[in-house]
Amino acid sequence: MVYKIRAFLYVYFKSLTSITYYKEVLDTSPQFTNKYYIMLALVSSVIMTIVSTIGSTPAVNSAIDSMISYARELYPSDLIIESDGQNWTINKPEPFIVAMPQDILEKIKSSKEISESMPATDINGEFPKNIIVFDHKGTIGDMEKFDTLMLINEKNLISLGDKGVINTMPLSEYFKGDISGKITSEDYNSVLDKIAQTKAWVPGAISVFIFMALVIYSFTIRLLYLLFVGLILWVFSKLSSAQLKFWEGFRLGVHAITLPLTVQLVSVLAGVQIPIIGWFIFTNLFIGTLAVIKIKEARNTQSKI
């Protein structure tokens, strides 16, 4: 393992700093370049994953905390919902309305991004003022009257969809199995407490997701990109009389990606964006064309000896 790491680092630094080294690359087997790219892709993916996880975890945890905090405001502290498995009752006079907390409602209305992402709105595209209404005698027509997201009557759960679309679901669908018992604010908050505990899994989940996405990207889209770079270098070699084979151009492109990929990683670590469109491919091609020129010169020198 130590030997492989040292070998990778040697090839990495040579690919990064020595144009003359690229001729030596073509003297090796294609597997040499394949192994180098696999290691380069994995190492860069690990670095990007660590940086991205460190940067995104606080924001994700903050979002979870905010959602849980808002969710705690939704359930009235003295509300008790009871069910015998077929029917429901509450300890409040009906219709009982659970209003959307004013601060949450104002945040939704003040943020265009949040408002447009809401899946449930009235015919005017506005989010309702109330969350749910409990009313055994309630009807679909009462949805607009109560300006509510959901209404539970004796038999159905009526909910608001996008642009005023009304959806109806029989409560019998929810009463499948043994769900008899009661729900209090303590039960509700206990569930939220368990959800809050999932924050411990956030860094790991983010890391796995980002790493898998980067690996898939490296071995699909980036490989297609390198085929394109290899094609350009191959055409350039024909025009410059270097006469490389296509796969030789591809291999040069793979090693030439070392510099732009390193610059990209450093910029991410430093939190700096490079404000030049296409800098990555231009750098890749610049190193690759220099390598083609050096290889042509070396071959011409050898042919004269």
PyMOL commands that set and color helices and strands:
alter all, ss='L'
color gray80, all
select helices_A, chain A and resi 2-17+21-26+30-74+102-110+112-117+142-146+162-164+171-174+185-218+221-239+246-256+258-270+279-304
alter helices_A, ss='H'
color red, helices_A
select strands_A, chain A and resi 81-83+88-90+96-99+130-134+148-152+156-160+166-170+181-183
alter strands_A, ss='S'
color yellow, strands_A
deselect
rebuild
show_as cartoon
